[in-house]
């Protein structure tokens, strides 16, 4: 029995969204929480929201659930935290003795912990699962991509219009295209600010990069931009995106068909990896010595 088959016995969903970015600080947690909240409360769907960051979990803080205690189900499995009737939340943060407890794990430990969480927490049958992933091509993200069937996965890429973030978005797109994982589209986070008093729009970032043009260049759907000032606090203490710009993005997420690319590369052999590593080491040595400008 595969890991997915084991997970499917206690947890399953028709569609699995994963919000990703190679760069940190682009509002992945706020966006993934807002997507799950929209699906659960506006569309009345059953949603499981999972924090996949095993070293810096922030989802409970954003959802106003920090400090909540876990309990067990009748089957002896861990019950997720119930934000509302339709929205279930889980994070490593709930297992910690205190919210300020640091977590230090090796890569193999992160993978094992994530798989253990997926096999030990009982969400039941859901309409959607939403993953909040850590930055970079982390062990947690790669575990998700390898564990769940590609036909259920929907990858949502997030990027600010700044130069560093947009460059990371391009690398994210290229990485996902190489793996053949379906990409639902890309969103511009922190897409400027419109003054509520005078109506003047401020792009915020100097020389902003068009994320829409990047989407067009790399042949993936553009899902829209979310402006600053869209976050509002719910009655239960969650900080959620609630604005016309986010509503428009959600409409695009739901109606857009994911784009799937054929894997660009075959798996590299150990010899090929060693050859690449030696070439990098050789070039670095030459630069240090001043042989190359």
N, C-alpha and C positions, 0 to 999 in steps of 0.2 A: 504494500500500500504506500503510495506516494505521500509526501508531507501535505500536499494540497487536499488529497482525499481524506486524510486525518482531520484537517481543519474543517473541511466541508461537512463532516458529520455533526459538528456543533455550531458552525458559523458559515453562512453563505449569503451571497448577494448577487443580484442580476448585473449590476454595474459597479465597478470599483474605480474611484477617482483618486489620483495621487497628485498633489501639488508639489512641484519640484523647482529647484534652482541651484546652480553650482555656487551662487553667492548667498551669503547670509545677510540678514537685515533687510529683506525685500518684502516683508509682511506675509510670509508663507503661512504662519500660524493663524494670523487674523483672517486671511483669505480662505484657508481650508475650513476654519471654524464657521465662517460666514456662509460658505457653500453648504455645509452640513445643516446649519440652522435654517437656511432658505428651503432646502429640500424637506426638512422635518416639519417646519411650521407654516410655510407658505403653500407647499404642495402636499402636506399631510402624509409624507412617506416615512417608513421606518428606516432610520439611519444610524450606522455605527461610525463614530468619529474616533480615529486612533492616532495617538502621538507616537511616531516611530523614532523620535530622537531619544536614544537610550543614555546619553550623557548630559544633555541640557534640555530636559523636557519643559516646555513652556505652555502647553495647551491648557492645563488646569488653571493657570493664572489668568489666561485670556477668557476662559469660560466661567470664571468666578467659582471654581470648584476646589481650589487648593485647600488641603487639610481634611477632605472627605475620607471616610473610612470604607474599606472594602468589606464585602460579605460574600458568602458562598451560596450557590444555587442548590436545588434539591439533588442535582446530579453530582454534587461535590466539586463543581468547577467554580471559578471566580466569577462573580457577577460584576458587570461594568457599572460605572457610576451613572445613575439615571438623571440627566439634566431635565428631561421632560418625558412625556409619554412616548414620543416618537424618536427621541435623540439620546443615544447611549454613548458614553465617553470612557476611554481608557488611556492610561499613561503610566509609564514607569514611576512617575512622580507620586502616584498613589501608594506605592509600596515603600516609600522612604519614611524613616522615623520622623523627619522634619523637612520643611520645604527648602532649607538652606543646606541640606546634606549633599556634598559633591559626589559624583559618580565617575569612577575611573575604570574603564574596561578596555581590554584588547579587542582587536577586530573579530576574532573567532568567538569571543565572549558576547559581543554585540549580536552576532548572528544567532547564537544559541538562545540568548535572552529573548530576542524577537520571536523566534519560532516557538519558544516555550509560552510566550504570551498569547500567540495566536491559537495555540492548542489547548490552553488552560482557561481562557476567558470565554464565557458563553454569552454570545450576542443573539444567537438564534438566527432565524431566517430574516434577512433585511432586504429592503429594496436597493439600498446603496451602502457602500462602505467608502469613507473618505479618509485617506491617509495624509497626515501632515508629516512630511519627510525632512530630515536634516539637510543642510547645505552640502555641496560636493557630491560626487558619485560614491556615497557612503556605503558601508556594508549593509546598513538597514535598507537603503533604496534598492541595492542590487538583490538583496534577499527577496524583497517584494516582487521585483521584476521576474525573478527566476521561479518563485513559488506559485504565483497565480497565473492562470491561462491568459494569454495575450488577448483573446477575444473578449474578455471581461474588463481589461484594463483601459483606462482613459487617462492619459497623462496631460496635466495642465501646467504649462511653463509660466513662471512669473518673472517679470523683469521691470526694473525702474528705467526711466528714459536717460539715465546717466551713462557715461561711456564705459565705466568698469562693469556695471551690471549688464548692459546690453552685450558686451563682449562675452561675458559669462553665459548669457542666454544663447548666443550662437554656438558656443561649445556644448551646451546642454542639448541643443537641437541635433548637432552632429553626432553626439554620443548616442542619443535615443534612436536616431536614424540607423546608426550602425548596428544596433541591437535588434532592430525590426519591431520595436514596441510601438503600438498605435499612439499617435499624438493627437489629443483633442484640440489643442490650440495654445496660443500664447496670450497673456494678459499684460497690459502696462499697469504696473503698480505705481502709486504716488504720481498720477498723471496730471500734475499741476494743481492749481487751486483757483476757484472762482469766488471772488469776494461777494458775500451775501448782501453787502450794503450798496456797492456801486456796480456790481456785475462784471468788474474787470477780471480778466483771466491772467494768471501769473504762472508760467511754465515751471517755476522754482529752480529747475536744473539749468545751469548755463550751457548753451549750445546743446539742447536736448536731442537725443537720437530717436528717430522714428522706429518704434518697435513694429509698427504696421508694415513698414518697408522691409524689415528683417523677415517678418512672416512671409511676405510675398516672395522674397528672394529665395528662401529655403522651402517654399511650397508647403507651408502649414497654415491652418486657419488662424486668422486674427480675431480674438474674442472681444476686444474693446479695452478701454482704459478706465481705471477707477481713480477718481480725484481724491486729493487730501481733504480731510474734513468730513469723510463719509462714515467714520466710526461713531457709533452711538452705544450707550449702555442699556441693556435690557433690564427688566424688572428683577430678574434673577441674578444680575451682576455680571453678565457676559458682555464683552466689548466686541460688537458685531458691525460689519459694514451694512449700512442701511441708507441707500441713496438711489436716485434715478440712474446714475452711472453704473452702480453695482447691479441693479435690476436688469439693465440692458445686457451686461456681461453674462448674467445667469441665463437669460433668454437665449443668448448665443451658445452657451455651454450645452444647454439641453437640446437645441435643434441642430447643432453642428455634428456631422458625422466625422469620427476620428480618421486620420490619415495613417495608413500603415506603409512602411517602406521595407524593401527587401534588405536584409543584413548586408552591409557593405564589405565586411571582412570575415574571413574564416578565422577560426581560433588559431592564435599563434602557437607554434611549437616552442619548447624550452630553448632550443638552439636559436630560433629567431629572436626571442626575448633577450637572450644573452648578447646577440649580435647588436641589437638596438642599444642596449645598455653600454656596451663597449664604445659604440659610435658617439653616444652622448658624452661619455667620460673623456674620450679623445678630444672632442671639440672644446669641452670645458678646460682641459689641460692646456690646449693651445691658446685659448683666450687669456688664461691666467698668466701664461708666459709672455703674452704680448705678440704672439705670432699672427693673430687675427684681429683686425680692428672691429 
